[in-house]
Amino acid sequence: MSQDLRYDRCLEEDLKNCGTPLSIRSPPRRSAASKMFNLALLVPLLAGAAHATAVSDRALIGDTLLDPSLLLPGLSKCGLLNDLLSPTSCHNSTVQKNLCCFNAPGGHFLQTQFWDYDSPVDWAGPTDSWTIHGLWPDHCDGTFDQFCAPDREVTNITQILQYNKENEILKYMQTFWKDNTGNDESFWEHEWNKHGTCMSTLEPQCILGYNAKKRDDIIIFIKRTISLFQTLPTYDFLKRKGIVPTPTTTYKFADVMSVLKSATGKTPTINCNGRNSQFLNELWYHYETKGSVIDGIWLHADADSDSNCPEDVYYWPKGVPTPTPTTTSSAPTPTSTEDKGTIQVYTSAGTNVGCILSKGTWSQQTCATFRPTLGSAPGTIKFTSSKGPCAVDGTNTLQCASNITVASDFTNSTIKTGSLLAFNSGSSFSSDVLPTGQVQSPVFADGTHSQVITLVYTRV
């Protein structure tokens, strides 16, 4: 049965069991279905519901766009009219029972991007483009589910793409969907397993003609993520307003936010890391949907989570070593409870890659504040966070918690970046992974794990 006839029959029989293509791009041949497709795109635009970015603008700047026909993700079982008449996710006034046509509980979506200025050049992606982090559903309030379907998790996304002959998609991902430790495949698997499996409208039973062997759900997730990323060329948005990577000056964060907000008409989330959380590092564009994530309508939305950047930020070029502070901080010799600071994490190469959070884990999220006090032995200090005293437990893991009765003693020595911490005379700490985004990793008070790091206390 032709696509046109199949769609006409759907209109007559049962809209809930059929669908028609709806994406950010038109297919190359203008069938009756594609005309309906174009009409569907006009509805939210004419209503002022979406502030769309023209793909043609991106095409004028570089040759990084994939052929639009490669990115048509597939068909849902919802149907065009169901998409148009569906309430916008996060704004429904009644409980929606058909979760193949309404995204819940994850109705707010984040298209997330990295600017990996401090990664090795081969792992950072192009110097004139941000790179893909992922596509995340959350509960419309910043909270989210994760790893929702263990039975649908995979460890072979490269093979799945090759089996489906999606070689151009794979090549694009190898350029623009980069892992800052060099393990792209593991990164793609993580994004699908953690986030893709939590999209209700992407369940296999919601996909028209689902092929379990081809793993249509994963292919659709990848194509939808890439298609949204291609309409959000962050590097170009900023460049047009004179904001380009440079090691010689800082930019006002308000100016960066203004440019990116004007690109979509909605407020994004902008995250910074590095020294004093001053380096642009990650960006989250927000969406809500009408209908399925497969072929429904994507609407830009305001952020449901806060940015963490200070007033002045660096947009640091990729491949250029970050600066070493010229001032020297003294080692902490606390005399009152007014002393406080952060515990920054550095690689063995001296790159600042995040900080310690209030529970004692390492992340690139907003740094926790620690208060040092004099230790139990001369020349030592103890730390307390908002969660409680900090100690190294029997498994050599750093933890801060209210049930810890005796905080551990640390020694410290003054260096240019602050105060280098040591435990049992050893200044090498370690972790199993290099966390990115919202990922947290345990920190071990030894150098035996794969990621060797040092901890530096810096007064604030």
Buried (B, 14 or more C-beta within 10 A) or exposed (E): EEBBEBBBEBBEEEBBEBBBBBBBBBBEEEBBBBEBBEEBBEBBEEEEBBBBBEBEEBEEBEEBBBEBEBBBBBBBBBBBBBBBEBBBBBEEEEEBEBBBBBBBBBBBBBBBBBBBBBBBEEBBBBEBBBBBBBBBBBBBEEEBBEEBBEEBBBEEBBEBBEEBEBEEBBEBBBBBBBBBBEBBBBBBBBBBBBBBBBBBBBBEEBBBEBEEEEBBBBBBBBBBBBBBBBBBBBBBBBBEBEBEBEEEEBBEBEBBBEBBBEBBBBBBBBBBBBBBBBBBBBBBBBBBBBBBBBBBBBBBBBBBBEBBBEEEBBBBEBBBEBEEEEEEBEBBEBEEEEBBBBBBBBBEEEBBBBBBBBBBBBBBBBBBBBBBBBBEEEEBBBBBBEBBBBBBEEEBBBBBBEEBEEBBBBBBEEBEBBBBBBBEEEBBBBBEBBBBBBBBBBBBBBBEBEBBBBBBBBBE
